[in-house]
């Protein structure tokens, strides 16, 4: 018959001091993530298309804040072009924000968890 094995120090407890330290580290990381998230939410990103004919600003909270269209971009005969310029500018601004968010949050993640955010 096999006798029970001891796993060197894992028997009675996991070392209360180590667990408290781990909890403090987790709380500190959570606070840092929350601060970083708040900072990212407060940023704005600006992009343009059509050589500056259409410009927009978006927030880190993924909201369109401003949209500027130069009068010469408005051609009643070619509304599709204006729509394309607007989409291009807005999508680029959102892409910039997402890229910044991903890089920033990934840099805070513990090793091997970079794709978590």
Phi and psi restraints in degrees (range 20) as a CNS / XPLOR table:
assign (resid 1 and name C) (resid 2 and name N)
       (resid 2 and name CA) (resid 2 and name C) 1.0 -85.0 20.0 2
assign (resid 2 and name N) (resid 2 and name CA)
       (resid 2 and name C) (resid 3 and name N) 1.0 138.2 20.0 2
assign (resid 2 and name C) (resid 3 and name N)
       (resid 3 and name CA) (resid 3 and name C) 1.0 -90.9 20.0 2
assign (resid 3 and name N) (resid 3 and name CA)
       (resid 3 and name C) (resid 4 and name N) 1.0 155.6 20.0 2
assign (resid 3 and name C) (resid 4 and name N)
       (resid 4 and name CA) (resid 4 and name C) 1.0 -60.5 20.0 2
assign (resid 4 and name N) (resid 4 and name CA)
       (resid 4 and name C) (resid 5 and name N) 1.0 145.1 20.0 2
assign (resid 4 and name C) (resid 5 and name N)
       (resid 5 and name CA) (resid 5 and name C) 1.0 -104.3 20.0 2
assign (resid 5 and name N) (resid 5 and name CA)
       (resid 5 and name C) (resid 6 and name N) 1.0 150.9 20.0 2
assign (resid 5 and name C) (resid 6 and name N)
       (resid 6 and name CA) (resid 6 and name C) 1.0 -103.2 20.0 2
assign (resid 6 and name N) (resid 6 and name CA)
       (resid 6 and name C) (resid 7 and name N) 1.0 137.0 20.0 2
assign (resid 6 and name C) (resid 7 and name N)
       (resid 7 and name CA) (resid 7 and name C) 1.0 -105.1 20.0 2
assign (resid 7 and name N) (resid 7 and name CA)
       (resid 7 and name C) (resid 8 and name N) 1.0 48.7 20.0 2
assign (resid 7 and name C) (resid 8 and name N)
       (resid 8 and name CA) (resid 8 and name C) 1.0 38.7 20.0 2
assign (resid 8 and name N) (resid 8 and name CA)
       (resid 8 and name C) (resid 9 and name N) 1.0 82.3 20.0 2
assign (resid 8 and name C) (resid 9 and name N)
       (resid 9 and name CA) (resid 9 and name C) 1.0 91.0 20.0 2
assign (resid 9 and name N) (resid 9 and name CA)
       (resid 9 and name C) (resid 10 and name N) 1.0 -6.5 20.0 2
assign (resid 9 and name C) (resid 10 and name N)
       (resid 10 and name CA) (resid 10 and name C) 1.0 -94.1 20.0 2
assign (resid 10 and name N) (resid 10 and name CA)
       (resid 10 and name C) (resid 11 and name N) 1.0 -2.6 20.0 2
assign (resid 10 and name C) (resid 11 and name N)
       (resid 11 and name CA) (resid 11 and name C) 1.0 -64.7 20.0 2
assign (resid 11 and name N) (resid 11 and name CA)
       (resid 11 and name C) (resid 12 and name N) 1.0 -74.8 20.0 2
assign (resid 11 and name C) (resid 12 and name N)
       (resid 12 and name CA) (resid 12 and name C) 1.0 -71.5 20.0 2
assign (resid 12 and name N) (resid 12 and name CA)
       (resid 12 and name C) (resid 13 and name N) 1.0 -42.8 20.0 2
assign (resid 12 and name C) (resid 13 and name N)
       (resid 13 and name CA) (resid 13 and name C) 1.0 -159.7 20.0 2
assign (resid 13 and name N) (resid 13 and name CA)
       (resid 13 and name C) (resid 14 and name N) 1.0 177.1 20.0 2
assign (resid 13 and name C) (resid 14 and name N)
       (resid 14 and name CA) (resid 14 and name C) 1.0 -105.3 20.0 2
assign (resid 14 and name N) (resid 14 and name CA)
       (resid 14 and name C) (resid 15 and name N) 1.0 21.6 20.0 2
assign (resid 14 and name C) (resid 15 and name N)
       (resid 15 and name CA) (resid 15 and name C) 1.0 75.7 20.0 2
assign (resid 15 and name N) (resid 15 and name CA)
       (resid 15 and name C) (resid 16 and name N) 1.0 93.1 20.0 2
assign (resid 15 and name C) (resid 16 and name N)
       (resid 16 and name CA) (resid 16 and name C) 1.0 -52.5 20.0 2
assign (resid 16 and name N) (resid 16 and name CA)
       (resid 16 and name C) (resid 17 and name N) 1.0 -39.1 20.0 2
assign (resid 16 and name C) (resid 17 and name N)
       (resid 17 and name CA) (resid 17 and name C) 1.0 -62.9 20.0 2
assign (resid 17 and name N) (resid 17 and name CA)
       (resid 17 and name C) (resid 18 and name N) 1.0 -42.5 20.0 2
assign (resid 17 and name C) (resid 18 and name N)
       (resid 18 and name CA) (resid 18 and name C) 1.0 -65.7 20.0 2
assign (resid 18 and name N) (resid 18 and name CA)
       (resid 18 and name C) (resid 19 and name N) 1.0 -39.3 20.0 2
assign (resid 18 and name C) (resid 19 and name N)
       (resid 19 and name CA) (resid 19 and name C) 1.0 -66.6 20.0 2
assign (resid 19 and name N) (resid 19 and name CA)
       (resid 19 and name C) (resid 20 and name N) 1.0 -41.0 20.0 2
assign (resid 19 and name C) (resid 20 and name N)
       (resid 20 and name CA) (resid 20 and name C) 1.0 -64.2 20.0 2
assign (resid 20 and name N) (resid 20 and name CA)
       (resid 20 and name C) (resid 21 and name N) 1.0 -40.7 20.0 2
assign (resid 20 and name C) (resid 21 and name N)
       (resid 21 and name CA) (resid 21 and name C) 1.0 -64.1 20.0 2
assign (resid 21 and name N) (resid 21 and name CA)
       (resid 21 and name C) (resid 22 and name N) 1.0 -42.2 20.0 2
assign (resid 21 and name C) (resid 22 and name N)
       (resid 22 and name CA) (resid 22 and name C) 1.0 -62.8 20.0 2
assign (resid 22 and name N) (resid 22 and name CA)
       (resid 22 and name C) (resid 23 and name N) 1.0 -40.5 20.0 2
assign (resid 22 and name C) (resid 23 and name N)
       (resid 23 and name CA) (resid 23 and name C) 1.0 -65.8 20.0 2
assign (resid 23 and name N) (resid 23 and name CA)
       (resid 23 and name C) (resid 24 and name N) 1.0 -39.8 20.0 2
assign (resid 23 and name C) (resid 24 and name N)
       (resid 24 and name CA) (resid 24 and name C) 1.0 -63.8 20.0 2
assign (resid 24 and name N) (resid 24 and name CA)
       (resid 24 and name C) (resid 25 and name N) 1.0 -42.1 20.0 2
assign (resid 24 and name C) (resid 25 and name N)
       (resid 25 and name CA) (resid 25 and name C) 1.0 -63.5 20.0 2
assign (resid 25 and name N) (resid 25 and name CA)
       (resid 25 and name C) (resid 26 and name N) 1.0 -41.8 20.0 2
assign (resid 25 and name C) (resid 26 and name N)
       (resid 26 and name CA) (resid 26 and name C) 1.0 -64.3 20.0 2
assign (resid 26 and name N) (resid 26 and name CA)
       (resid 26 and name C) (resid 27 and name N) 1.0 -41.6 20.0 2
assign (resid 26 and name C) (resid 27 and name N)
       (resid 27 and name CA) (resid 27 and name C) 1.0 -65.4 20.0 2
assign (resid 27 and name N) (resid 27 and name CA)
       (resid 27 and name C) (resid 28 and name N) 1.0 -41.9 20.0 2
assign (resid 27 and name C) (resid 28 and name N)
       (resid 28 and name CA) (resid 28 and name C) 1.0 -62.4 20.0 2
assign (resid 28 and name N) (resid 28 and name CA)
       (resid 28 and name C) (resid 29 and name N) 1.0 -41.8 20.0 2
assign (resid 28 and name C) (resid 29 and name N)
       (resid 29 and name CA) (resid 29 and name C) 1.0 -65.7 20.0 2
assign (resid 29 and name N) (resid 29 and name CA)
       (resid 29 and name C) (resid 30 and name N) 1.0 -40.9 20.0 2
assign (resid 29 and name C) (resid 30 and name N)
       (resid 30 and name CA) (resid 30 and name C) 1.0 -62.5 20.0 2
assign (resid 30 and name N) (resid 30 and name CA)
       (resid 30 and name C) (resid 31 and name N) 1.0 -41.7 20.0 2
assign (resid 30 and name C) (resid 31 and name N)
       (resid 31 and name CA) (resid 31 and name C) 1.0 -65.0 20.0 2
assign (resid 31 and name N) (resid 31 and name CA)
       (resid 31 and name C) (resid 32 and name N) 1.0 -41.1 20.0 2
assign (resid 31 and name C) (resid 32 and name N)
       (resid 32 and name CA) (resid 32 and name C) 1.0 -65.1 20.0 2
assign (resid 32 and name N) (resid 32 and name CA)
       (resid 32 and name C) (resid 33 and name N) 1.0 -40.8 20.0 2
assign (resid 32 and name C) (resid 33 and name N)
       (resid 33 and name CA) (resid 33 and name C) 1.0 -63.3 20.0 2
assign (resid 33 and name N) (resid 33 and name CA)
       (resid 33 and name C) (resid 34 and name N) 1.0 -41.3 20.0 2
assign (resid 33 and name C) (resid 34 and name N)
       (resid 34 and name CA) (resid 34 and name C) 1.0 -64.6 20.0 2
assign (resid 34 and name N) (resid 34 and name CA)
       (resid 34 and name C) (resid 35 and name N) 1.0 -42.3 20.0 2
assign (resid 34 and name C) (resid 35 and name N)
       (resid 35 and name CA) (resid 35 and name C) 1.0 -63.4 20.0 2
assign (resid 35 and name N) (resid 35 and name CA)
       (resid 35 and name C) (resid 36 and name N) 1.0 -43.3 20.0 2
assign (resid 35 and name C) (resid 36 and name N)
       (resid 36 and name CA) (resid 36 and name C) 1.0 -64.1 20.0 2
assign (resid 36 and name N) (resid 36 and name CA)
       (resid 36 and name C) (resid 37 and name N) 1.0 -42.9 20.0 2
assign (resid 36 and name C) (resid 37 and name N)
       (resid 37 and name CA) (resid 37 and name C) 1.0 -59.4 20.0 2
assign (resid 37 and name N) (resid 37 and name CA)
       (resid 37 and name C) (resid 38 and name N) 1.0 -43.0 20.0 2
assign (resid 37 and name C) (resid 38 and name N)
       (resid 38 and name CA) (resid 38 and name C) 1.0 -63.9 20.0 2
assign (resid 38 and name N) (resid 38 and name CA)
       (resid 38 and name C) (resid 39 and name N) 1.0 -42.3 20.0 2
assign (resid 38 and name C) (resid 39 and name N)
       (resid 39 and name CA) (resid 39 and name C) 1.0 -62.0 20.0 2
assign (resid 39 and name N) (resid 39 and name CA)
       (resid 39 and name C) (resid 40 and name N) 1.0 -44.3 20.0 2
assign (resid 39 and name C) (resid 40 and name N)
       (resid 40 and name CA) (resid 40 and name C) 1.0 -64.2 20.0 2
assign (resid 40 and name N) (resid 40 and name CA)
       (resid 40 and name C) (resid 41 and name N) 1.0 -39.3 20.0 2
assign (resid 40 and name C) (resid 41 and name N)
       (resid 41 and name CA) (resid 41 and name C) 1.0 -63.1 20.0 2
assign (resid 41 and name N) (resid 41 and name CA)
       (resid 41 and name C) (resid 42 and name N) 1.0 -29.6 20.0 2
assign (resid 41 and name C) (resid 42 and name N)
       (resid 42 and name CA) (resid 42 and name C) 1.0 -82.8 20.0 2
assign (resid 42 and name N) (resid 42 and name CA)
       (resid 42 and name C) (resid 43 and name N) 1.0 -9.2 20.0 2
assign (resid 42 and name C) (resid 43 and name N)
       (resid 43 and name CA) (resid 43 and name C) 1.0 -77.6 20.0 2
assign (resid 43 and name N) (resid 43 and name CA)
       (resid 43 and name C) (resid 44 and name N) 1.0 157.5 20.0 2
assign (resid 43 and name C) (resid 44 and name N)
       (resid 44 and name CA) (resid 44 and name C) 1.0 -124.7 20.0 2
assign (resid 44 and name N) (resid 44 and name CA)
       (resid 44 and name C) (resid 45 and name N) 1.0 151.3 20.0 2
assign (resid 44 and name C) (resid 45 and name N)
       (resid 45 and name CA) (resid 45 and name C) 1.0 -129.6 20.0 2
assign (resid 45 and name N) (resid 45 and name CA)
       (resid 45 and name C) (resid 46 and name N) 1.0 134.9 20.0 2
assign (resid 45 and name C) (resid 46 and name N)
       (resid 46 and name CA) (resid 46 and name C) 1.0 -120.8 20.0 2
assign (resid 46 and name N) (resid 46 and name CA)
       (resid 46 and name C) (resid 47 and name N) 1.0 139.3 20.0 2
assign (resid 46 and name C) (resid 47 and name N)
       (resid 47 and name CA) (resid 47 and name C) 1.0 -145.0 20.0 2
assign (resid 47 and name N) (resid 47 and name CA)
       (resid 47 and name C) (resid 48 and name N) 1.0 158.5 20.0 2
assign (resid 47 and name C) (resid 48 and name N)
       (resid 48 and name CA) (resid 48 and name C) 1.0 -139.2 20.0 2
assign (resid 48 and name N) (resid 48 and name CA)
       (resid 48 and name C) (resid 49 and name N) 1.0 166.9 20.0 2
assign (resid 48 and name C) (resid 49 and name N)
       (resid 49 and name CA) (resid 49 and name C) 1.0 -144.4 20.0 2
assign (resid 49 and name N) (resid 49 and name CA)
       (resid 49 and name C) (resid 50 and name N) 1.0 166.9 20.0 2
assign (resid 49 and name C) (resid 50 and name N)
       (resid 50 and name CA) (resid 50 and name C) 1.0 62.8 20.0 2
assign (resid 50 and name N) (resid 50 and name CA)
       (resid 50 and name C) (resid 51 and name N) 1.0 36.1 20.0 2
assign (resid 50 and name C) (resid 51 and name N)
       (resid 51 and name CA) (resid 51 and name C) 1.0 65.1 20.0 2
assign (resid 51 and name N) (resid 51 and name CA)
       (resid 51 and name C) (resid 52 and name N) 1.0 31.3 20.0 2
assign (resid 51 and name C) (resid 52 and name N)
       (resid 52 and name CA) (resid 52 and name C) 1.0 93.1 20.0 2
assign (resid 52 and name N) (resid 52 and name CA)
       (resid 52 and name C) (resid 53 and name N) 1.0 6.1 20.0 2
assign (resid 52 and name C) (resid 53 and name N)
       (resid 53 and name CA) (resid 53 and name C) 1.0 -66.4 20.0 2
assign (resid 53 and name N) (resid 53 and name CA)
       (resid 53 and name C) (resid 54 and name N) 1.0 -35.1 20.0 2
assign (resid 53 and name C) (resid 54 and name N)
       (resid 54 and name CA) (resid 54 and name C) 1.0 -126.1 20.0 2
assign (resid 54 and name N) (resid 54 and name CA)
       (resid 54 and name C) (resid 55 and name N) 1.0 128.5 20.0 2
assign (resid 54 and name C) (resid 55 and name N)
       (resid 55 and name CA) (resid 55 and name C) 1.0 -131.5 20.0 2
assign (resid 55 and name N) (resid 55 and name CA)
       (resid 55 and name C) (resid 56 and name N) 1.0 142.5 20.0 2
assign (resid 55 and name C) (resid 56 and name N)
       (resid 56 and name CA) (resid 56 and name C) 1.0 -141.3 20.0 2
assign (resid 56 and name N) (resid 56 and name CA)
       (resid 56 and name C) (resid 57 and name N) 1.0 158.9 20.0 2
assign (resid 56 and name C) (resid 57 and name N)
       (resid 57 and name CA) (resid 57 and name C) 1.0 -125.8 20.0 2
assign (resid 57 and name N) (resid 57 and name CA)
       (resid 57 and name C) (resid 58 and name N) 1.0 137.1 20.0 2
assign (resid 57 and name C) (resid 58 and name N)
       (resid 58 and name CA) (resid 58 and name C) 1.0 -126.6 20.0 2
assign (resid 58 and name N) (resid 58 and name CA)
       (resid 58 and name C) (resid 59 and name N) 1.0 155.9 20.0 2
assign (resid 58 and name C) (resid 59 and name N)
       (resid 59 and name CA) (resid 59 and name C) 1.0 -93.5 20.0 2
assign (resid 59 and name N) (resid 59 and name CA)
       (resid 59 and name C) (resid 60 and name N) 1.0 164.4 20.0 2
assign (resid 59 and name C) (resid 60 and name N)
       (resid 60 and name CA) (resid 60 and name C) 1.0 -64.2 20.0 2
assign (resid 60 and name N) (resid 60 and name CA)
       (resid 60 and name C) (resid 61 and name N) 1.0 -15.3 20.0 2
assign (resid 60 and name C) (resid 61 and name N)
       (resid 61 and name CA) (resid 61 and name C) 1.0 -89.1 20.0 2
assign (resid 61 and name N) (resid 61 and name CA)
       (resid 61 and name C) (resid 62 and name N) 1.0 11.0 20.0 2
assign (resid 61 and name C) (resid 62 and name N)
       (resid 62 and name CA) (resid 62 and name C) 1.0 66.3 20.0 2
assign (resid 62 and name N) (resid 62 and name CA)
       (resid 62 and name C) (resid 63 and name N) 1.0 43.8 20.0 2
assign (resid 62 and name C) (resid 63 and name N)
       (resid 63 and name CA) (resid 63 and name C) 1.0 -119.9 20.0 2
assign (resid 63 and name N) (resid 63 and name CA)
       (resid 63 and name C) (resid 64 and name N) 1.0 139.0 20.0 2
assign (resid 63 and name C) (resid 64 and name N)
       (resid 64 and name CA) (resid 64 and name C) 1.0 -75.1 20.0 2
assign (resid 64 and name N) (resid 64 and name CA)
       (resid 64 and name C) (resid 65 and name N) 1.0 120.4 20.0 2
assign (resid 64 and name C) (resid 65 and name N)
       (resid 65 and name CA) (resid 65 and name C) 1.0 -99.1 20.0 2
assign (resid 65 and name N) (resid 65 and name CA)
       (resid 65 and name C) (resid 66 and name N) 1.0 -39.5 20.0 2
assign (resid 65 and name C) (resid 66 and name N)
       (resid 66 and name CA) (resid 66 and name C) 1.0 -143.2 20.0 2
assign (resid 66 and name N) (resid 66 and name CA)
       (resid 66 and name C) (resid 67 and name N) 1.0 148.9 20.0 2
assign (resid 66 and name C) (resid 67 and name N)
       (resid 67 and name CA) (resid 67 and name C) 1.0 -143.1 20.0 2
assign (resid 67 and name N) (resid 67 and name CA)
       (resid 67 and name C) (resid 68 and name N) 1.0 118.0 20.0 2
assign (resid 67 and name C) (resid 68 and name N)
       (resid 68 and name CA) (resid 68 and name C) 1.0 -116.1 20.0 2
assign (resid 68 and name N) (resid 68 and name CA)
       (resid 68 and name C) (resid 69 and name N) 1.0 132.4 20.0 2
assign (resid 68 and name C) (resid 69 and name N)
       (resid 69 and name CA) (resid 69 and name C) 1.0 -127.6 20.0 2
assign (resid 69 and name N) (resid 69 and name CA)
       (resid 69 and name C) (resid 70 and name N) 1.0 121.6 20.0 2
assign (resid 69 and name C) (resid 70 and name N)
       (resid 70 and name CA) (resid 70 and name C) 1.0 -70.8 20.0 2
assign (resid 70 and name N) (resid 70 and name CA)
       (resid 70 and name C) (resid 71 and name N) 1.0 141.2 20.0 2
assign (resid 70 and name C) (resid 71 and name N)
       (resid 71 and name CA) (resid 71 and name C) 1.0 -53.9 20.0 2
assign (resid 71 and name N) (resid 71 and name CA)
       (resid 71 and name C) (resid 72 and name N) 1.0 -36.2 20.0 2
assign (resid 71 and name C) (resid 72 and name N)
       (resid 72 and name CA) (resid 72 and name C) 1.0 -69.1 20.0 2
assign (resid 72 and name N) (resid 72 and name CA)
       (resid 72 and name C) (resid 73 and name N) 1.0 -11.5 20.0 2
assign (resid 72 and name C) (resid 73 and name N)
       (resid 73 and name CA) (resid 73 and name C) 1.0 -80.6 20.0 2
assign (resid 73 and name N) (resid 73 and name CA)
       (resid 73 and name C) (resid 74 and name N) 1.0 -14.8 20.0 2
assign (resid 73 and name C) (resid 74 and name N)
       (resid 74 and name CA) (resid 74 and name C) 1.0 -90.8 20.0 2
assign (resid 74 and name N) (resid 74 and name CA)
       (resid 74 and name C) (resid 75 and name N) 1.0 106.3 20.0 2
assign (resid 74 and name C) (resid 75 and name N)
       (resid 75 and name CA) (resid 75 and name C) 1.0 -122.6 20.0 2
assign (resid 75 and name N) (resid 75 and name CA)
       (resid 75 and name C) (resid 76 and name N) 1.0 109.5 20.0 2
assign (resid 75 and name C) (resid 76 and name N)
       (resid 76 and name CA) (resid 76 and name C) 1.0 -57.7 20.0 2
assign (resid 76 and name N) (resid 76 and name CA)
       (resid 76 and name C) (resid 77 and name N) 1.0 -21.1 20.0 2
assign (resid 76 and name C) (resid 77 and name N)
       (resid 77 and name CA) (resid 77 and name C) 1.0 -84.4 20.0 2
assign (resid 77 and name N) (resid 77 and name CA)
       (resid 77 and name C) (resid 78 and name N) 1.0 -13.2 20.0 2
assign (resid 77 and name C) (resid 78 and name N)
       (resid 78 and name CA) (resid 78 and name C) 1.0 -139.7 20.0 2
assign (resid 78 and name N) (resid 78 and name CA)
       (resid 78 and name C) (resid 79 and name N) 1.0 61.8 20.0 2
assign (resid 78 and name C) (resid 79 and name N)
       (resid 79 and name CA) (resid 79 and name C) 1.0 -64.4 20.0 2
assign (resid 79 and name N) (resid 79 and name CA)
       (resid 79 and name C) (resid 80 and name N) 1.0 -32.6 20.0 2
assign (resid 79 and name C) (resid 80 and name N)
       (resid 80 and name CA) (resid 80 and name C) 1.0 -58.6 20.0 2
assign (resid 80 and name N) (resid 80 and name CA)
       (resid 80 and name C) (resid 81 and name N) 1.0 -39.8 20.0 2
assign (resid 80 and name C) (resid 81 and name N)
       (resid 81 and name CA) (resid 81 and name C) 1.0 -62.3 20.0 2
assign (resid 81 and name N) (resid 81 and name CA)
       (resid 81 and name C) (resid 82 and name N) 1.0 -44.0 20.0 2
assign (resid 81 and name C) (resid 82 and name N)
       (resid 82 and name CA) (resid 82 and name C) 1.0 -62.1 20.0 2
assign (resid 82 and name N) (resid 82 and name CA)
       (resid 82 and name C) (resid 83 and name N) 1.0 -42.7 20.0 2
assign (resid 82 and name C) (resid 83 and name N)
       (resid 83 and name CA) (resid 83 and name C) 1.0 -60.4 20.0 2
assign (resid 83 and name N) (resid 83 and name CA)
       (resid 83 and name C) (resid 84 and name N) 1.0 -43.3 20.0 2
assign (resid 83 and name C) (resid 84 and name N)
       (resid 84 and name CA) (resid 84 and name C) 1.0 -63.4 20.0 2
assign (resid 84 and name N) (resid 84 and name CA)
       (resid 84 and name C) (resid 85 and name N) 1.0 -40.5 20.0 2
assign (resid 84 and name C) (resid 85 and name N)
       (resid 85 and name CA) (resid 85 and name C) 1.0 -63.7 20.0 2
assign (resid 85 and name N) (resid 85 and name CA)
       (resid 85 and name C) (resid 86 and name N) 1.0 -41.3 20.0 2
assign (resid 85 and name C) (resid 86 and name N)
       (resid 86 and name CA) (resid 86 and name C) 1.0 -63.9 20.0 2
assign (resid 86 and name N) (resid 86 and name CA)
       (resid 86 and name C) (resid 87 and name N) 1.0 -48.7 20.0 2
assign (resid 86 and name C) (resid 87 and name N)
       (resid 87 and name CA) (resid 87 and name C) 1.0 -59.5 20.0 2
assign (resid 87 and name N) (resid 87 and name CA)
       (resid 87 and name C) (resid 88 and name N) 1.0 -42.9 20.0 2
assign (resid 87 and name C) (resid 88 and name N)
       (resid 88 and name CA) (resid 88 and name C) 1.0 -62.2 20.0 2
assign (resid 88 and name N) (resid 88 and name CA)
       (resid 88 and name C) (resid 89 and name N) 1.0 -45.0 20.0 2
assign (resid 88 and name C) (resid 89 and name N)
       (resid 89 and name CA) (resid 89 and name C) 1.0 -66.0 20.0 2
assign (resid 89 and name N) (resid 89 and name CA)
       (resid 89 and name C) (resid 90 and name N) 1.0 -46.5 20.0 2
assign (resid 89 and name C) (resid 90 and name N)
       (resid 90 and name CA) (resid 90 and name C) 1.0 -65.1 20.0 2
assign (resid 90 and name N) (resid 90 and name CA)
       (resid 90 and name C) (resid 91 and name N) 1.0 -45.6 20.0 2
assign (resid 90 and name C) (resid 91 and name N)
       (resid 91 and name CA) (resid 91 and name C) 1.0 -63.7 20.0 2
assign (resid 91 and name N) (resid 91 and name CA)
       (resid 91 and name C) (resid 92 and name N) 1.0 -37.5 20.0 2
assign (resid 91 and name C) (resid 92 and name N)
       (resid 92 and name CA) (resid 92 and name C) 1.0 -66.2 20.0 2
assign (resid 92 and name N) (resid 92 and name CA)
       (resid 92 and name C) (resid 93 and name N) 1.0 -41.7 20.0 2
assign (resid 92 and name C) (resid 93 and name N)
       (resid 93 and name CA) (resid 93 and name C) 1.0 -62.9 20.0 2
assign (resid 93 and name N) (resid 93 and name CA)
       (resid 93 and name C) (resid 94 and name N) 1.0 -43.2 20.0 2
assign (resid 93 and name C) (resid 94 and name N)
       (resid 94 and name CA) (resid 94 and name C) 1.0 -65.1 20.0 2
assign (resid 94 and name N) (resid 94 and name CA)
       (resid 94 and name C) (resid 95 and name N) 1.0 -39.4 20.0 2
assign (resid 94 and name C) (resid 95 and name N)
       (resid 95 and name CA) (resid 95 and name C) 1.0 -61.5 20.0 2
assign (resid 95 and name N) (resid 95 and name CA)
       (resid 95 and name C) (resid 96 and name N) 1.0 -42.4 20.0 2
assign (resid 95 and name C) (resid 96 and name N)
       (resid 96 and name CA) (resid 96 and name C) 1.0 -60.9 20.0 2
assign (resid 96 and name N) (resid 96 and name CA)
       (resid 96 and name C) (resid 97 and name N) 1.0 -43.8 20.0 2
assign (resid 96 and name C) (resid 97 and name N)
       (resid 97 and name CA) (resid 97 and name C) 1.0 -63.6 20.0 2
assign (resid 97 and name N) (resid 97 and name CA)
       (resid 97 and name C) (resid 98 and name N) 1.0 -43.7 20.0 2
assign (resid 97 and name C) (resid 98 and name N)
       (resid 98 and name CA) (resid 98 and name C) 1.0 -65.7 20.0 2
assign (resid 98 and name N) (resid 98 and name CA)
       (resid 98 and name C) (resid 99 and name N) 1.0 -39.7 20.0 2
assign (resid 98 and name C) (resid 99 and name N)
       (resid 99 and name CA) (resid 99 and name C) 1.0 -63.1 20.0 2
assign (resid 99 and name N) (resid 99 and name CA)
       (resid 99 and name C) (resid 100 and name N) 1.0 -43.7 20.0 2
assign (resid 99 and name C) (resid 100 and name N)
       (resid 100 and name CA) (resid 100 and name C) 1.0 -63.2 20.0 2
assign (resid 100 and name N) (resid 100 and name CA)
       (resid 100 and name C) (resid 101 and name N) 1.0 -44.6 20.0 2
assign (resid 100 and name C) (resid 101 and name N)
       (resid 101 and name CA) (resid 101 and name C) 1.0 -59.9 20.0 2
assign (resid 101 and name N) (resid 101 and name CA)
       (resid 101 and name C) (resid 102 and name N) 1.0 -46.9 20.0 2
assign (resid 101 and name C) (resid 102 and name N)
       (resid 102 and name CA) (resid 102 and name C) 1.0 -61.4 20.0 2
assign (resid 102 and name N) (resid 102 and name CA)
       (resid 102 and name C) (resid 103 and name N) 1.0 -47.7 20.0 2
assign (resid 102 and name C) (resid 103 and name N)
       (resid 103 and name CA) (resid 103 and name C) 1.0 -61.8 20.0 2
assign (resid 103 and name N) (resid 103 and name CA)
       (resid 103 and name C) (resid 104 and name N) 1.0 -45.2 20.0 2
assign (resid 103 and name C) (resid 104 and name N)
       (resid 104 and name CA) (resid 104 and name C) 1.0 -65.8 20.0 2
assign (resid 104 and name N) (resid 104 and name CA)
       (resid 104 and name C) (resid 105 and name N) 1.0 -48.4 20.0 2
assign (resid 104 and name C) (resid 105 and name N)
       (resid 105 and name CA) (resid 105 and name C) 1.0 -68.0 20.0 2
assign (resid 105 and name N) (resid 105 and name CA)
       (resid 105 and name C) (resid 106 and name N) 1.0 -36.7 20.0 2
assign (resid 105 and name C) (resid 106 and name N)
       (resid 106 and name CA) (resid 106 and name C) 1.0 -65.0 20.0 2
assign (resid 106 and name N) (resid 106 and name CA)
       (resid 106 and name C) (resid 107 and name N) 1.0 -33.7 20.0 2
assign (resid 106 and name C) (resid 107 and name N)
       (resid 107 and name CA) (resid 107 and name C) 1.0 -69.3 20.0 2
assign (resid 107 and name N) (resid 107 and name CA)
       (resid 107 and name C) (resid 108 and name N) 1.0 -21.0 20.0 2
assign (resid 107 and name C) (resid 108 and name N)
       (resid 108 and name CA) (resid 108 and name C) 1.0 -89.5 20.0 2
assign (resid 108 and name N) (resid 108 and name CA)
       (resid 108 and name C) (resid 109 and name N) 1.0 -18.1 20.0 2
assign (resid 108 and name C) (resid 109 and name N)
       (resid 109 and name CA) (resid 109 and name C) 1.0 -72.3 20.0 2
assign (resid 109 and name N) (resid 109 and name CA)
       (resid 109 and name C) (resid 110 and name N) 1.0 143.4 20.0 2
assign (resid 109 and name C) (resid 110 and name N)
       (resid 110 and name CA) (resid 110 and name C) 1.0 -60.9 20.0 2
assign (resid 110 and name N) (resid 110 and name CA)
       (resid 110 and name C) (resid 111 and name N) 1.0 155.6 20.0 2
assign (resid 110 and name C) (resid 111 and name N)
       (resid 111 and name CA) (resid 111 and name C) 1.0 -44.3 20.0 2
assign (resid 111 and name N) (resid 111 and name CA)
       (resid 111 and name C) (resid 112 and name N) 1.0 134.9 20.0 2
assign (resid 111 and name C) (resid 112 and name N)
       (resid 112 and name CA) (resid 112 and name C) 1.0 84.4 20.0 2
assign (resid 112 and name N) (resid 112 and name CA)
       (resid 112 and name C) (resid 113 and name N) 1.0 -3.9 20.0 2
assign (resid 112 and name C) (resid 113 and name N)
       (resid 113 and name CA) (resid 113 and name C) 1.0 -114.0 20.0 2
assign (resid 113 and name N) (resid 113 and name CA)
       (resid 113 and name C) (resid 114 and name N) 1.0 18.9 20.0 2
assign (resid 113 and name C) (resid 114 and name N)
       (resid 114 and name CA) (resid 114 and name C) 1.0 -55.2 20.0 2
assign (resid 114 and name N) (resid 114 and name CA)
       (resid 114 and name C) (resid 115 and name N) 1.0 -35.1 20.0 2
assign (resid 114 and name C) (resid 115 and name N)
       (resid 115 and name CA) (resid 115 and name C) 1.0 -84.2 20.0 2
assign (resid 115 and name N) (resid 115 and name CA)
       (resid 115 and name C) (resid 116 and name N) 1.0 4.7 20.0 2
assign (resid 115 and name C) (resid 116 and name N)
       (resid 116 and name CA) (resid 116 and name C) 1.0 -65.6 20.0 2
assign (resid 116 and name N) (resid 116 and name CA)
       (resid 116 and name C) (resid 117 and name N) 1.0 -31.9 20.0 2
